[in-house]
Structure formats: structure tokens, C-alpha cells
């Protein structure tokens, strides 16, 4: 079970500074957090959701962790725009006895997004190989 508040460095911004979130609502298998102190007209949200379908060996779970942040456009300063970045796990849970391999794949994604190869430092500033590709559109 996730905590009601995320306020002990669970979420950090690109400068490595903690961003606090509090639980806003929970519906079924979806949980939504709001950033502490967010401006009402510019929501900053964290959503976690799960959906399962299929039966037996064909049973799958699709899980989502998503951040959405509404900011004012740098180009048209009176226009709010929303930035969304998320990770999706699509797991064949009916055909897996353990989550070991899923943990391996998750680690590969995290390390690709937040590191530069041989480094062991997590890069929050978006300069990791995967983050650079994701944010700038480079291949």
C-alpha cells in the first residue's frame, strides 16, 4: 500500500529537490496524488493505475505510473499546456510464477533513463541516455 503522502524524497524534480504529493482520490485500482501547494488552475498530478484482463496463462496486468503537470506556455504566455510523462508495465501475470524478470526489465528502463552508461549516479536532470532521447526526440 502506498502512503497517503509522498514527502520523504519519494519524488524529486530535475534539480534533485523533493516534490511533495498528497493523496487526492482513490477509485477502484486508480490512485491520484496532487502536488502540495499546486496552483488550482495548473494541476500537478501523479496517477497510479492497474487493469487486469484475461484468464489463466493469458491473464495480463497493465500498470501505469504517470505524472501530469500543467504550466504556462513559454511561447504564448497566457496559454496553459500540460506535460505528461509515464511508464507502463504490461505483464503476463498468468504465465509468471515470480516477478523476478519484471524487476530486471524495470531496472533496465530506470538505468537507461537516469544514467550515462558506466555511471552509478542517478541523474535527475534529464541528461541520462534514455531521458535525453525521450525529452529531445533524438535517436
Protein Blocks (a to p, Z undefined) as FASTA:
>chain_A
ZZfbdcehpaccfkopacddddfbdchjaccdddehiafklccddddddddedehjllcc
ddddddddddddfklmmbccdddddddddddfklccbfklmmmmmmmmmmmmmcghjamb
dcfkopafklmmmmnopZZ
